[in-house]
Amino acid sequence: MTVGGELERTLRQRRSVRKFREAPVPHELLRRIVAAGTWAPSAGNRQHWEFTVVVSEKVRRQMAEAVRERWTAILDGAEAESLVGEIKEYSGNFDWFAAAPVVVVVSAGSPAAFLSHLLRDNAIDVAGAKTAAAMAAQNLMLAAHALGLGTCCLTGPLAAQEDLRRVTGLGRRQSIVCLVALGYPAEAPPERPRKPLSAVMRIVE
């Protein structure tokens, strides 16, 4: 199989894993996985990403508790009963990450002051730090898969962004882009269907 073919196979075989074995992940493997993340592109090669690798069970539990408390507060303050019911049913998907042996907090640095002054709300998009961090997270997950590990990317917990920053010791200039639950998989999720290219691809000539 060609190098390109191997990459395509890796892309197709990667799955979102939500059940993990209790076995710890060696730090050397974690370093290799994060190193793969750092080879993602970034605007101006500024590499304004940060990877906080949480192996502490205590900290993972504190993170999950912060997420539960935040979503409880959100639901308590919501007025639309139908929406509350739907979110309550789904919100259990937001804090399960504490059961994973490792959680990687992928974050991005804030835009430079001059960009924030010039572009205001558009500064984050133009600076590209969040986009770069998201691409780094994809690199990380693909590397983990290639090394026999499973991952799942989560954004639901980011409703508790400030509390998660506090619990993990992140500075205020770091914005969390996603959490990546990581470990040796205890399940083999089936392939999920993809939309046809005709539904998602446009060619402008």
Backbone torsions as a table, in degrees:
resi	resn	phi	psi	omega
1	MET	NA	138.6	179.5
2	THR	-71.0	164.0	177.2
3	VAL	-58.5	-43.7	178.0
4	GLY	-61.1	-39.2	178.8
5	GLY	-65.8	-38.6	177.9
6	GLU	-63.7	-40.8	179.2
7	LEU	-64.8	-43.7	178.7
8	GLU	-61.1	-39.7	179.1
9	ARG	-64.6	-41.6	178.2
10	THR	-61.9	-43.5	179.1
11	LEU	-60.4	-40.9	-176.9
12	ARG	-76.1	-29.0	-175.1
13	GLN	-88.2	-18.0	-179.5
14	ARG	-63.3	137.8	179.6
15	ARG	-129.5	158.4	171.6
16	SER	-84.7	115.0	-176.0
17	VAL	-103.8	131.5	-178.6
18	ARG	-120.6	-1.3	176.4
19	LYS	-126.0	127.3	-173.9
20	PHE	-126.4	152.1	169.8
21	ARG	-71.3	159.0	-178.4
22	GLU	-77.8	-9.6	-176.1
23	ALA	-58.4	132.6	177.9
24	PRO	-69.3	154.3	177.3
25	VAL	-96.4	123.4	-179.3
26	PRO	-56.8	142.3	-178.5
27	HIS	-60.7	-31.7	179.2
28	GLU	-63.6	-39.6	176.5
29	LEU	-65.6	-40.6	178.9
30	LEU	-61.3	-40.5	178.5
31	ARG	-64.3	-40.7	179.1
32	ARG	-63.9	-40.6	-178.6
33	ILE	-66.9	-45.0	178.8
34	VAL	-66.9	-36.9	177.7
35	ALA	-58.7	-38.6	177.2
36	ALA	-62.2	-37.4	177.5
37	GLY	-61.1	-36.6	-175.6
38	THR	-73.1	-7.7	176.9
39	TRP	-90.6	7.6	173.9
40	ALA	-70.5	155.5	176.3
41	PRO	-72.2	153.5	174.8
42	SER	-147.5	149.1	-177.6
43	ALA	-59.2	124.7	179.4
44	GLY	62.7	17.0	-176.6
45	ASN	53.8	33.7	-177.1
46	ARG	-77.2	-22.7	174.2
47	GLN	50.5	52.0	-176.7
48	HIS	-83.5	27.1	179.0
49	TRP	-93.1	163.2	173.8
50	GLU	-146.0	142.9	-177.9
51	PHE	-121.6	107.8	178.2
52	THR	-97.0	109.3	-173.5
53	VAL	-95.0	107.3	-174.6
54	VAL	-97.2	107.5	176.2
55	VAL	-105.0	-11.5	179.9
56	SER	-71.7	121.6	177.8
57	GLU	-62.6	-38.7	-179.8
58	LYS	-60.7	-45.5	-179.1
59	VAL	-68.0	-38.5	177.6
60	ARG	-61.2	-41.0	178.0
61	ARG	-64.7	-39.8	178.3
62	GLN	-64.1	-39.1	177.6
63	MET	-62.2	-47.0	-179.0
64	ALA	-63.6	-39.5	179.0
65	GLU	-63.6	-41.3	178.0
66	ALA	-61.5	-40.0	179.1
67	VAL	-66.3	-44.6	179.1
68	ARG	-60.6	-45.4	-179.1
69	GLU	-62.7	-40.6	-178.9
70	ARG	-66.5	-44.1	-179.3
71	TRP	-69.5	-32.0	174.8
72	THR	-62.8	-44.0	179.0
73	ALA	-63.6	-40.0	179.5
74	ILE	-63.1	-46.1	-177.8
75	LEU	-69.3	-36.2	178.2
76	ASP	-64.3	-29.0	-178.6
77	GLY	-92.3	-4.0	-178.4
78	ALA	-78.1	149.2	-177.6
79	GLU	-104.3	-30.9	-177.4
80	ALA	-81.8	108.8	-175.7
81	GLU	-61.8	-39.2	-178.7
82	SER	-63.7	-39.5	179.6
83	LEU	-69.0	-40.1	179.5
84	VAL	-59.8	-45.3	-179.7
85	GLY	-61.1	-42.0	-179.4
86	GLU	-65.2	-43.9	-178.3
87	ILE	-69.8	-38.3	179.0
88	LYS	-59.3	-40.3	179.9
89	GLU	-64.4	-33.7	-175.3
90	TYR	-91.5	-23.2	-171.2
91	SER	-65.5	-17.3	174.8
92	GLY	-63.2	-16.6	178.2
93	ASN	-80.2	-4.0	-171.9
94	PHE	-93.0	-18.6	-173.8
95	ASP	-124.1	4.0	-178.1
96	TRP	-67.5	-17.2	-174.9
97	PHE	-57.1	-21.1	-179.0
98	ALA	-60.7	-22.6	-179.1
99	ALA	-81.0	-11.4	177.9
100	ALA	-75.7	146.3	179.4
101	PRO	-63.4	-27.6	-177.0
102	VAL	-140.5	140.7	169.7
103	VAL	-127.2	123.4	177.6
104	VAL	-99.5	120.1	176.6
105	VAL	-92.4	110.3	-179.1
106	VAL	-95.3	121.1	-176.8
107	SER	-131.0	164.3	-177.4
108	ALA	-130.5	145.3	178.8
109	GLY	-73.4	155.0	178.8
110	SER	-70.5	154.7	177.6
111	PRO	-62.3	154.6	175.9
112	ALA	-59.7	150.1	-175.6
113	ALA	-57.2	-39.0	-177.0
114	PHE	-67.7	-33.9	177.2
115	LEU	-68.5	-41.7	178.5
116	SER	-61.4	-37.4	179.9
117	HIS	-69.3	-43.0	-176.3
118	LEU	-75.3	-41.4	-168.2
119	LEU	-109.6	-11.5	179.3
120	ARG	52.0	-118.3	-174.2
121	ASP	-64.4	-22.3	-179.3
122	ASN	-84.7	-5.8	-174.4
123	ALA	-60.8	-41.1	-178.1
124	ILE	-61.8	-43.1	-179.3
125	ASP	-66.4	-42.9	-176.8
126	VAL	-70.1	-40.4	-179.4
127	ALA	-62.6	-33.1	173.1
128	GLY	79.3	4.8	-176.1
129	ALA	-64.2	-41.3	179.8
130	LYS	-67.9	-39.2	178.0
131	THR	-62.9	-43.8	179.3
132	ALA	-63.1	-42.0	179.9
133	ALA	-64.1	-36.9	177.4
134	ALA	-65.6	-40.2	177.1
135	MET	-66.1	-36.4	177.2
136	ALA	-63.9	-38.8	177.9
137	ALA	-62.6	-39.6	177.6
138	GLN	-63.9	-44.6	176.0
139	ASN	-55.5	-46.4	-178.1
140	LEU	-59.1	-45.3	-177.5
141	MET	-68.7	-36.9	177.8
142	LEU	-67.7	-40.2	177.8
143	ALA	-63.7	-41.9	178.8
144	ALA	-60.4	-44.1	178.9
145	HIS	-60.5	-44.3	-179.0
146	ALA	-63.9	-24.9	-179.2
147	LEU	-96.5	11.1	174.9
148	GLY	87.0	15.3	179.6
149	LEU	-107.7	161.0	176.7
150	GLY	-111.1	154.6	179.2
151	THR	-143.6	161.6	170.7
152	CYS	-147.7	129.7	-179.9
153	CYS	-91.6	131.1	-178.8
154	LEU	-125.5	138.0	173.2
155	THR	-122.8	-15.9	177.1
156	GLY	-54.9	-39.0	179.6
157	PRO	-63.6	-14.7	-175.2
158	LEU	-70.3	-6.0	170.9
159	ALA	-60.1	-24.7	178.8
160	ALA	-104.3	36.0	-175.3
161	GLN	-48.4	-51.2	-175.8
162	GLU	-64.3	-43.6	179.6
163	ASP	-65.8	-38.3	178.4
164	LEU	-65.4	-38.9	176.0
165	ARG	-61.5	-42.5	-178.9
166	ARG	-64.7	-47.4	-176.2
167	VAL	-63.8	-36.4	-176.4
168	THR	-94.3	-0.9	176.4
169	GLY	77.2	21.7	178.2
170	LEU	-78.0	143.8	176.1
171	GLY	-72.3	160.8	-177.3
172	ARG	-67.7	-19.8	179.2
173	ARG	-82.8	-1.8	174.9
174	GLN	-99.9	129.7	177.4
175	SER	-109.9	125.1	-177.9
176	ILE	-72.4	128.1	-178.8
177	VAL	-94.3	-38.3	178.3
178	CYS	-168.8	163.2	167.9
179	LEU	-106.8	142.7	175.4
180	VAL	-121.4	109.7	173.6
181	ALA	-75.2	138.4	-170.6
182	LEU	-146.5	143.0	175.9
183	GLY	170.1	-177.1	175.8
184	TYR	-75.5	126.0	-173.0
185	PRO	-67.4	141.8	174.1
186	ALA	-111.9	16.4	177.4
187	GLU	-152.1	161.5	177.1
188	ALA	-126.8	83.3	-177.3
189	PRO	-58.9	143.1	178.9
190	PRO	-72.5	165.3	176.1
191	GLU	-65.1	135.0	177.6
192	ARG	-97.0	144.5	-178.6
193	PRO	-66.6	150.9	176.8
194	ARG	-115.9	147.6	175.4
195	LYS	-63.8	148.4	177.0
196	PRO	-66.4	151.1	179.7
197	LEU	-56.0	-33.3	-178.6
198	SER	-61.7	-22.3	-178.3
199	ALA	-89.3	-17.0	-174.1
200	VAL	-125.9	-6.5	-174.7
201	MET	-116.4	132.0	173.7
202	ARG	-125.4	138.1	174.5
203	ILE	-112.2	121.5	179.5
204	VAL	-103.6	116.9	-176.9
205	GLU	-114.1	NA	NA
